[in-house]
Amino acid sequence: MDRLGYIAMTGAKQSMLAQGVVSNNLANASTTGFRAELLGATSAPVYGDGYASRVNVVSSGAGADFSLGPIRSTGRQLDVSIQGQGWIAVQDAQGGEAYSRAGDFKLDAFGLMTTGSGLPVIGEGGPVAIPPHSQLVVGRDGTISIVPLGQASSTLAVVDRVKLVNPGNTLMERGSDGLFRLADGQEAEAEASVTLMSGTLEASNVNAAGSLVDMIELSRLYEMQVKMISTAKDDADAAAQLMRMR
């Protein structure tokens, strides 16, 4: 009976972990450029003293869903979306390079270009800094051009270029901060074939309706596993009672 209870217990634990993943995906259903997290589970024998008769349910990260999210028009000059595959290079909280699909750019009080969450956007020589200007344009290739303050609108000056990369999704892994990095810890090379479309943003690729269904299924699965633990206890108590009758 303890074998049944052990399997049900470990299964219930993994159901709770999976519920957390689904809840996080659902919470980011409206986050720009978000990639849904995937989670799987496998069975693994428990080794130790005695016969290996117990099986443990072990969660195995299945990575991220790299399918493209829907593109929506915003009309905002600093909003950009990547056309097809690729990533925007940003600076993480530790000062390292990471990659995101969020193109909701903005300028802070010092002219530093950041994403909507405040991460500096990386250009050809580090974080992108924009001097005073009356107009700013982000080109398809990531080139940032401005009309310097006090100059005619026909005067365009290139100040930097957003670093765009495309190392391949199989080489990417998600960090605890939600950003992606190369699995080997290296920095990706700039890729000229990655293009942007201004005035648009890529929405999250999370299927909200599907995530709600997954939450309901996981909740029912958890209840079933808890019921199995209770059943295992009842069976063990009944067996013990029979032994006492003998």
C-alpha positions in Angstrom: 0.0 0.0 0.0 2.9 2.3 0.7 3.9 2.0 -2.9 0.6 3.3 -4.1 0.8 6.1 -1.6 4.3 7.0 -2.6 3.5 7.2 -6.3 0.4 9.3 -5.7 2.4 11.6 -3.3 5.1 12.3 -5.9 2.5 12.7 -8.6 0.6 15.3 -6.5 3.8 17.2 -6.0 4.5 17.4 -9.7 0.9 18.4 -10.4 1.4 21.4 -8.1 4.6 22.4 -9.9 2.9 22.1 -13.2 0.0 24.2 -11.9 2.6 26.9 -11.0 4.0 26.9 -14.6 0.5 27.2 -16.1 -0.4 30.0 -13.7 2.7 31.9 -14.6 1.9 31.5 -18.3 -1.6 32.7 -17.8 -0.4 35.7 -15.8 1.8 36.7 -18.8 -0.9 36.2 -21.4 -0.7 40.0 -22.0 3.1 40.4 -21.6 4.7 41.7 -24.8 6.8 39.0 -26.5 6.4 36.4 -23.8 7.1 32.8 -24.6 5.0 30.2 -22.8 6.9 27.8 -20.6 6.6 24.1 -21.1 6.9 21.4 -18.5 7.0 17.6 -18.7 7.2 14.7 -16.2 8.9 11.4 -16.3 9.0 8.3 -14.0 12.3 7.4 -12.3 13.1 4.5 -10.0 14.1 5.2 -6.5 17.4 3.5 -5.7 18.7 2.7 -2.3 18.9 -0.1 0.2 16.6 -2.9 -0.7 14.6 -3.7 -3.8 14.0 -0.8 -6.2 10.2 -1.1 -6.1 9.3 2.6 -5.8 8.9 5.0 -8.7 9.3 8.7 -8.4 7.6 11.2 -10.6 10.2 13.8 -11.7 9.5 17.0 -13.5 11.6 17.7 -16.6 11.7 21.1 -18.1 10.5 20.9 -21.7 11.8 24.4 -22.5 9.7 27.1 -24.0 7.1 27.4 -26.8 8.9 29.3 -29.5 5.9 29.7 -31.8 5.3 33.3 -32.9 2.8 35.5 -31.1 0.3 37.6 -32.9 1.4 41.0 -34.2 -0.7 44.0 -33.2 -0.5 47.5 -34.5 0.2 50.3 -32.0 1.2 53.2 -34.3 3.8 54.2 -31.7 7.1 55.1 -33.2 9.3 53.3 -30.7 7.3 50.1 -30.8 8.9 47.4 -32.9 8.3 43.7 -33.6 10.6 41.1 -35.0 9.5 39.6 -38.3 9.9 35.9 -38.0 12.6 34.3 -35.8 15.2 36.3 -34.0 15.8 38.2 -30.7 16.6 41.7 -29.4 19.7 41.9 -27.3 19.2 43.6 -23.9 21.3 44.1 -20.8 20.1 42.0 -17.8 20.1 43.1 -14.1 23.7 41.7 -13.7 25.0 43.7 -16.6 25.3 40.7 -18.9 23.7 40.2 -22.4 20.4 38.5 -22.7 17.7 38.2 -25.3 14.0 39.2 -25.5 11.2 39.5 -28.1 9.8 42.6 -26.3 10.1 45.6 -28.6 8.2 48.1 -26.5 11.1 50.6 -26.4 11.2 53.8 -24.4 13.7 56.5 -23.5 14.5 57.3 -19.9 15.4 60.8 -18.6 19.1 60.3 -19.7 18.3 59.2 -23.2 19.0 55.5 -22.6 16.8 53.3 -24.7 15.1 50.5 -22.7 12.4 47.9 -23.0 9.0 48.4 -21.3 10.4 46.6 -18.3 13.4 48.9 -18.0 16.1 46.7 -19.5 18.7 48.7 -21.5 18.6 47.8 -25.3 22.1 46.8 -26.6 23.5 48.4 -29.7 26.7 48.0 -31.6 28.9 49.3 -28.7 26.8 48.6 -25.6 23.5 50.1 -24.3 21.9 52.5 -26.8 22.0 56.2 -25.7 20.0 58.7 -27.8 21.1 62.4 -27.9 18.5 65.2 -27.8 16.3 65.0 -31.0 13.1 66.1 -32.5 12.4 62.9 -34.3 13.5 59.3 -34.0 13.2 56.4 -36.5 14.0 52.7 -36.0 14.7 51.1 -39.4 13.9 47.5 -40.5 17.5 46.5 -39.8 17.5 48.0 -36.3 19.3 51.2 -37.4 18.3 54.1 -35.1 18.2 57.5 -36.9 17.3 60.9 -35.4 16.7 64.4 -36.5 19.0 66.3 -34.1 17.4 69.0 -32.0 17.2 72.3 -33.9 17.9 70.7 -37.3 15.7 70.5 -40.3 13.4 67.4 -40.6 15.4 66.3 -43.7 18.5 66.0 -41.6 18.8 62.4 -40.4 21.7 61.1 -38.4 22.4 57.5 -37.6 23.3 57.1 -33.9 23.3 53.4 -33.3 21.9 50.0 -34.4 19.9 47.6 -32.2 21.7 44.3 -31.9 19.5 41.6 -33.4 20.5 37.9 -33.2 19.2 34.6 -34.3 21.4 31.8 -33.0 18.6 29.2 -33.3 15.9 28.3 -30.7 17.5 25.0 -29.9 20.5 26.8 -28.4 18.4 29.1 -26.2 17.3 28.6 -22.6 15.1 30.6 -20.4 16.6 32.1 -17.2 14.8 32.6 -13.9 14.3 36.3 -14.9 12.3 35.3 -18.0 15.0 36.3 -20.4 16.7 33.9 -22.8 20.4 33.3 -23.2 22.7 30.9 -25.0 22.9 27.6 -23.2 26.7 27.7 -23.4 26.9 31.1 -21.7 28.4 32.8 -24.7 27.0 35.9 -26.5 25.3 35.5 -29.8 26.6 37.2 -32.9 24.6 39.9 -34.6 22.5 38.6 -37.5 21.8 41.0 -40.4 18.9 38.9 -41.7 16.7 39.7 -38.7 14.3 42.5 -39.5 11.9 44.7 -37.5 8.6 46.4 -38.2 8.0 49.7 -36.4 4.6 50.7 -35.1 3.8 47.1 -34.0 4.3 44.8 -31.1 4.4 41.0 -30.8 1.9 39.8 -28.2 2.4 36.8 -25.9 2.1 33.4 -27.5 0.2 32.0 -24.5 -3.2 30.5 -25.3 -5.3 31.9 -22.5 -8.3 29.5 -23.0 -6.0 26.5 -23.3 -4.1 27.5 -20.1 -7.4 27.7 -18.2 -8.4 24.2 -19.4 -4.9 23.0 -18.3 -5.4 24.5 -14.8 -8.8 22.7 -14.4 -7.3 19.4 -15.6 -4.3 19.7 -13.2 -6.6 20.6 -10.3 -8.7 17.5 -10.9 -5.6 15.4 -11.3 -4.3 16.7 -8.0 -7.6 15.9 -6.3 -7.4 12.4 -7.7 -3.9 11.8 -6.5 -4.8 13.0 -3.0 -7.8 10.6 -3.1 -5.4 7.8 -4.0 -3.2 8.6 -1.0 -6.3 8.5 1.2 -7.4 5.2 -0.4 -3.9 3.7 0.2 -4.2 4.6 3.9 -7.7 3.1 4.2 -6.5 -0.1 2.5 -3.5 -0.3 4.8 -5.8 0.2 7.9 -8.1 -2.5 6.7 -5.2 -4.9 6.1 -3.9 -4.2 9.6 -7.3 -4.9 11.0 -7.5 -8.3 9.2 -4.1 -9.2 10.6 -5.2 -8.4 14.2 -8.3 -10.6 13.7 -6.1 -13.6 12.9 
